[in-house]
Amino acid sequence: MLDETTNLKSMLRRPDLVCDAAFVGGEWKQAASGATFAVMNPARGDVIAHIPDLSRAEVAQAIDAAQKAQKPWAALAAKDRAKVLRKWYDLMIENQEDLAVVLEEEDLTQEDLEINHQ
């Protein structure tokens, strides 16, 4: 093990890619209790991030928000959904080096590391 904690953000060109909040209903939120849990690199045993430890009720709210968001998404024309997905793809390609660092720190398999899969 290197250190107890690895500063993952310092390893990235875009440190804002590492989020320490849950995206619920269009907003970044912390757990109401303030509780978090550690994301570990299992190969080294160090902590690479802390994320909100949402309660069952907060998870239920997130699921409800996702279900509500799905209806307007489904109502979009396929061409409009394709534009959004294409933008997401473009952002992933633009940030693929940083995404690879994050995935590597999470110690995922080689298949998981293939961001530019075609």
Buried (B, 14 or more C-beta within 10 A) or exposed (E): EEEEEBEBBEBBEEEEBBEEEBEBEEEEBBBEEEEBEEBBBEEBEBBBBEBBBBEEEBEEBBEEBEEEEEEEEEEEEEEEEEEEEEEEEEEEEEBEEBBBBBBBBBEEEEEEBEBEEE
